[in-house]
Amino acid sequence: MKRGLFITFEGADGCGKSTQLNMLAEYLTKKGFEVVVTREPGAKGLGEKIREILLNYEGDVSDRCESFLFLADRAQHIDMIVNPAVEAGKIVLCDRHTDSSVAYQGYGRQLPVERIKRLNEIAVNGRHPDLTLIFDIDVETSMRRVGQEKDRMESAGTEFFNRVREGYLEIAKQEPKRVKVLDASKSIDEIHADVIKLFEELLKK
């Protein structure tokens, strides 16, 4: 491909998005595509340092500070990893992106959603996903899959994650062309088939 693709995977922890990302990467590699697997926060390099602070810092972190740390990671990630890969004709598969900030910091932390969207626009500098997959699952199942050992973000509580889920579904409602919601309660193979179908539809466009 002359121009690559940027595909993002979203959803609450335990929804299975990382598993599906890796399965799609393997499928695409076998098909002969060049694939870059990455994540936010914590892409290779500076992002790894920012991720450590976001997930494991033991002191208090203000909601606004948390939001800006995610944005700093995102700007670095877009400039150093995503843009070069897409421009080289590769397919970038990213575990979390701007919609996580809107869902988690906007709906979850209840910061102004429109302000977060504006800040995201600055961070991505015009680069938007060609396709976003949201893996939707009820909060109880999500928290059960995560288990007892939780990082700082995973420990936010049921009410927080219900707001996050509502946020994701609202994002999908507002941007139906880019954002597709998948039923994450299905089997892994069934979800993978749904992912492949959506990818093939994207290629046809």
N, C-alpha and C positions, 0 to 999 in steps of 0.2 A: 504494500500500500504506500502511495506517495505521502499521505498523511495518516498518522496513527489514530488511535482511539483512546479515550480516557473514560474508564468505567469505574464507578465507585460502589462500594458495598456498605450498607447501613443497617442499623438495628441495635437493639439492646444486647448487652453481654449475655452470652448463652444462646443466642438465636441461631447460631450455626453459620453466620456469614463468612467467617474465616475459613471454615471447611469448604464452603461452596466456592470461595475465591480460589483456593488451591486446586480444587477439582477443575474449575474452568481454565486455570493456567495450564494444567497438565493436558487438558483436551485441546487447547489452542496450540500448544507447543507441538503436539503430535500432528496437528493440521498444517504445521509449517510456519506459523506466525511467530514473530519475535515478541516475547512477553516480558514486561517488567512488573514484578510484584512488590508493592510498597504499602506504607501505612501512615496514618496520622492519629495521634502524634507519634513521633519516633522513627521517622525515616532515617536511613543511614547517615551518619555524621552528626552535625549539631542537633538534629531532631532527637537523637537518642538521649542527649543530655536533658533536653526540655521534657521528654517523656518521663524521665526518672523523677524530676521535680513534681510534675503533675500527678503522678500516680502514687508516689511514695514519700513525699515530703511530710514530715511528722508534725510540723507546726500548723498554725492557722493560715489559710490562704483565702483572701477576699474573693468574692464572686467575680468582681471586675478584673482582678489580677489573673485569675484562672482563665478568663476569657481572652485576655491579651496574650497570655502564654500560648494558648492554642493558635491564635492568629500569627504570632511570630513563627511558630513551627510551620504553619501553613505557607507563609510567604517564602521561607527558605526551601520548603519542599517543592513548591511550584516552580521556582526559578532554577533550582539545581537538579531536580530529578524529573518532574513531570513534563515540563516544556521541552527539554532536550530530547526526551524519549519519543514524545508524540511527533515532534518535528522530524525525527529520524524514521518515522513510519512504524513505530512499535505500538503495541497495545499495552497500556498501563492499567493494571488492576489495583485499585487502592482500597485498603481496609479503613474506612471512615474518611470523611472530608467535611465540606461546609455544612451539610445537613446535620451532622452531629453537633456542631456548635449551636445551630438554631434549635434543635430538639433538646439538647442537654442544658446549655446555658440560657437559652431563651425560654422555652417552655418548662424545663426542669427547674432551673435556678430562678426563673421568673424575672429575668432581665428583659429590657425592651427588645422585642424580636426584630423590629425594623432597624434598630440601631445595629444589632448584630449582623443583619444582612448587609448593611452599608459597609461595615468594617470588613466583612468577608470579601466584598467587591474590591476593596483596596488590597487585601492580602492576595487574592488570586489574579489580579491585574488582567482581567479579561478571559482567563482560562476557566471554562465550565465543563462539567462532565457531559459526555455524549449520551450516557445512560447511567442511571442510578437505580440500584436494586435495594429495596427495603425488605428485610426479612422480619415479618411481623409474627409476634408470639405473645401470649398473655404473660403478665409480669410474674405470676407465681411460678410458672414453668421456667422462665428466664432465671429467676433467683435460685431455684432449685438446681439448675444446671451449673450455675457459677460455683455453688458449694459454700463451705464455711469460710474458707480463706479468701477474703475480699480486699482489693486495693482501695484507695481513698475514694475513687469515683463509684466503685461498686457498692460501697457501704452507705449510700445516700438514703436508702429506705424505700418502702413500697409506694408512698404517695408521690415521691419524686419520680419514680420510674413509670408510674401511671401517667404523669404529666408528659414524660418523655415520649411514651408510646402515642399519646394523643397528638403530640407535636409532629411526630413522623407521619402520622396519617393525614394531618392537616397539610403538611408539605406536599404529599402525594396528590391531595385533592387540588392544590393550587397549581401544580406543575405536572399534569398527567402525561404530557408528551415525553418528558425526560425521566420521570420517576415512576417506577413500577413496584407494586407491592406483591410480595410472594408469601404464601402461607407456610410459615416455618414449622408448623406442627406436622407436616407431611414427612414421609421417609426421606432420607438423604438422597437416594436415587431419584425419587419423584421430584424433589426440589431441583436437583441437578438438571433433569430433563426440562424443567420450566426455565432455568437459566439459559440453557443452550438455545431454546426456542426464541427467547428474547434477544439473545445475541445475534442469531441469524436474521431476525427481523431488522435489527439495527444495520447489519451489513447490506441488506437490500435497499436501505435508504441512501 
